[in-house]
Amino acid sequence: MTPAEAIEQLLQGTALRRDQARDVMDQVMAGEVTTGQLAGLLIALRAGGETVEEMTGFVESMRAHATPLELPAGAIDTCGTGGDRAGTFNISTAAALVAAGAGIPVAKHGNRAASSRCGSADVLEALGVDITLDAKGVRRCIDVAGMGFCFAPTFHPAMRHAGPARRELGVRTVFNVLGPLANPGRVRRQALGVGAAPLAPLMVRVLKDLGHERALVFYGEDGLDELTTTGGSRVFELRDGGVREYELDPRDLGLSRSRPEDLLGGTPPENADLLRRVLEGEHGPRRDVVLLNAAAAVLAAGRADDWPEAVTVARESLDSKRAGQVLDRLVETSTR
């Protein structure tokens, strides 16, 4: 299917099949689609509302063109969509370190900030991590430290072909949400926060179609693309081939409610300091929100049977200082 045929089909109100979406994205990844064609395709997709089949086909193509990364069994990712514009500190990155401290291999996929002041790559770099490692270096970090960072531009070089159209459009497109679905190591377990409520049921179905064993997709009812402690969160849990939707209240897990301003971050150095303080034992709202999100990662990894047990596992990782040791080893291993 050519890009022009895809655009015409979408304009007629017919969504792309999975194989058609994969075919068109293969051409994008190969640099065979012009900026104008890609812009037209992206707008037509957004106007019709991206479907599960379209997104699954796109992700399959992105994975096929990514630099391959071999991961240990049971590896997880905590990469979210971002885009909530709430200005929080790097909660999912902290949660990844806590999960790794609990003995779960973590392949954290991420990038620099797009709509915020500090993305996962920015805060890890500020903490002293070399974020530009190749597949061999990332695997070494996972084996030695328990966690490795997969910098999106390093592992998805073909995405450069989509850059001009995305920049010229300047609006949200399907590419804004494909990243968390396209971990180069093809993890089959994931905790994924989304910045817009309608994305959650869509993305959990994509993960199911991609063959995930276990996943939790969620958003805070305050608009956070994380599990929040300012109120409740909505969770879509993929387990044993089925999806269950439910509300999660942090108070039911012994965690205190917080105010939005309690979770604010800042620049990369400021967020690095906040993250370090949590890892070093600081108590309060930042610790609680990290515990909650780390618990989601623990559940996705199958290291706990329920939320209370998962919070206990996450708390032990922090209190034992194992989470902080993961960061120290990650800095040392990535830079040597």
TALINFEN-V744081 format. One record per backbone hydrogen bond with DSSP energy under -1.0 kcal/mol. CO is the residue of the C=O (numbers start at 1). NH is the residue of the N-H. E is the energy in kcal/mol with one decimal. If there is no record, write none. Layout:
co->{CO/CO}
nh->{NH/NH}
e->{E/E}
//
This chain:
co->{2/3/4/5/6/7/8/9/10/17/18/19/20/21/22/23/24/25/26/27/28/34/35/36/37/38/39/40/41/42/43/44/45/51/52/53/54/55/56/57/58/59/60/61/72/76/77/87/89/90/91/92/93/94/95/96/97/99/100/105/106/108/110/111/119/120/121/122/123/124/125/134/135/136/137/138/139/140/141/141/146/148/150/151/151/152/155/156/157/158/159/162/163/164/165/166/173/174/178/179/183/188/188/190/192/193/196/197/199/200/201/202/203/204/205/206/207/208/214/215/216/217/218/219/220/224/229/232/233/234/235/236/237/238/239/242/244/246/248/249/250/250/251/259/260/263/267/268/269/270/271/272/273/274/275/276/277/278/284/285/286/287/288/289/290/291/292/293/294/295/296/297/298/299/306/307/308/309/310/311/312/313/314/315/316/317/318/321/322/323/324/325/326/327/328/329/330/331}
nh->{6/7/8/9/10/11/12/14/13/21/22/23/24/25/26/27/28/29/30/32/31/38/39/40/41/42/43/44/45/46/47/48/49/55/56/57/58/59/60/61/62/63/64/65/75/107/191/265/91/94/95/96/97/98/99/100/101/104/103/76/148/150/152/121/123/124/125/126/127/129/128/138/139/140/141/142/143/144/145/146/106/108/110/154/155/156/67/159/160/161/162/166/167/168/169/170/176/177/181/182/186/213/214/216/218/81/199/200/203/204/205/206/207/208/209/210/212/211/190/238/192/236/194/234/223/220/258/221/248/219/246/217/244/215/242/239/237/235/233/252/253/255/254/262/263/89/271/272/273/274/275/276/277/278/279/280/282/281/288/289/290/291/292/293/294/295/296/297/298/299/300/301/303/302/310/311/312/313/314/315/316/317/318/319/320/323/321/325/326/327/328/329/330/331/332/333/334/335}
e->{-2.3/-2.6/-2.4/-2.4/-2.3/-2.6/-1.3/-2.1/-1.7/-2.7/-2.2/-2.1/-2.5/-2.4/-2.1/-1.4/-1.8/-2.9/-1.3/-2.6/-1.6/-2.5/-2.4/-2.3/-2.4/-2.8/-2.2/-2.3/-2.4/-2.2/-2.6/-1.7/-1.4/-2.5/-2.6/-2.3/-2.4/-2.5/-2.3/-1.8/-2.5/-2.9/-1.9/-1.7/-1.4/-2.9/-2.3/-3.3/-2.0/-1.9/-2.6/-1.7/-1.7/-2.0/-2.6/-2.4/-2.0/-1.7/-1.9/-2.2/-2.2/-3.1/-2.9/-1.9/-2.2/-2.2/-2.2/-2.1/-1.5/-2.6/-1.3/-2.6/-2.4/-1.9/-2.0/-2.2/-2.5/-2.4/-3.1/-1.1/-1.9/-2.4/-2.0/-1.3/-1.7/-2.3/-2.3/-1.7/-1.7/-1.6/-1.6/-2.0/-2.7/-2.5/-2.2/-2.3/-1.8/-1.6/-1.2/-1.6/-2.2/-2.2/-1.8/-2.2/-2.1/-2.5/-1.8/-1.3/-3.2/-2.1/-1.2/-1.6/-2.4/-1.9/-2.4/-1.9/-2.5/-1.4/-1.4/-3.3/-3.0/-3.0/-2.6/-2.7/-2.3/-2.7/-2.3/-2.5/-2.7/-1.7/-2.3/-2.5/-2.4/-1.8/-1.9/-2.8/-3.1/-3.0/-1.9/-1.6/-1.5/-2.2/-1.3/-1.6/-1.5/-2.0/-3.0/-2.4/-1.9/-2.1/-2.6/-2.4/-2.2/-1.7/-2.2/-2.0/-2.6/-1.4/-2.1/-2.2/-1.8/-2.7/-2.2/-1.9/-2.8/-2.2/-1.1/-1.4/-2.3/-2.4/-2.4/-1.9/-2.3/-1.3/-2.2/-2.6/-1.8/-2.3/-2.3/-2.7/-2.3/-1.7/-1.8/-3.2/-2.0/-1.9/-1.5/-1.9/-1.8/-1.5/-2.1/-2.6/-2.5/-2.5/-2.2/-3.1/-2.3/-1.2}
//
